[in-house]
Amino acid sequence: MTVALVGPGTCTACGACLPTCPTRALLPAPGGPSVVAAACTGCLACVEVCPVDALAVIG
C-alpha cells in the first residue's frame, strides 16, 4: 500500500497540501494534516506542493 506520511516536527500546518489531494485523504489537524491511509493513492500531489518538504510517500 502506498501512503503519504507527514514528517513529525517538520510540518508547519500551513494547509497547502489539503486542497491538492484528489481523494481527500488529508484532513486538517493541529500540528499538520492527518492522513487517511485507506483513501491515499500515493499520487504525490501533496508532496509536490509542500513548501517545507514535510510530506513523503512510502510503499
C-alpha positions in Angstrom: 0.0 0.0 0.0 1.4 3.4 -1.0 0.6 6.2 1.5 1.6 9.7 2.4 3.3 10.4 5.7 3.7 13.7 7.5 7.2 14.2 9.0 6.9 14.9 12.7 8.3 18.3 13.7 8.7 19.4 10.1 5.2 20.3 9.1 4.2 23.9 9.7 0.5 23.2 9.3 0.2 25.8 6.5 -2.6 23.7 4.8 -1.1 24.0 1.3 -1.5 20.2 0.8 -5.1 19.9 1.9 -6.8 21.1 -1.3 -4.4 19.3 -3.6 -5.5 15.8 -2.5 -7.9 14.4 -5.2 -9.2 11.7 -2.8 -9.4 14.0 0.3 -7.1 11.7 2.2 -5.6 14.7 4.1 -7.6 16.1 6.9 -6.8 19.3 8.9 -5.4 18.6 12.3 -3.5 20.5 14.9 0.2 20.5 14.0 -0.3 19.2 10.5 -2.6 17.1 8.4 -3.9 13.7 9.3 -3.6 11.1 6.6 -6.5 8.7 5.9 -4.3 5.8 4.7 -7.2 3.9 3.2 -8.0 6.9 0.9 -4.4 7.8 -0.1 -3.4 6.7 -3.6 0.2 7.9 -3.4 -0.3 10.4 -6.2 2.3 12.8 -4.8 0.2 15.9 -5.2 0.6 16.8 -1.6 4.4 16.1 -1.7 4.8 18.4 -4.7 3.2 21.4 -3.1 4.6 21.2 0.4 6.8 24.3 1.0 8.9 22.6 3.7 9.1 19.0 2.3 7.2 17.6 5.3 5.4 15.0 3.3 6.7 11.8 1.8 5.1 8.8 0.1 6.1 5.4 1.2 5.2 1.9 0.0 
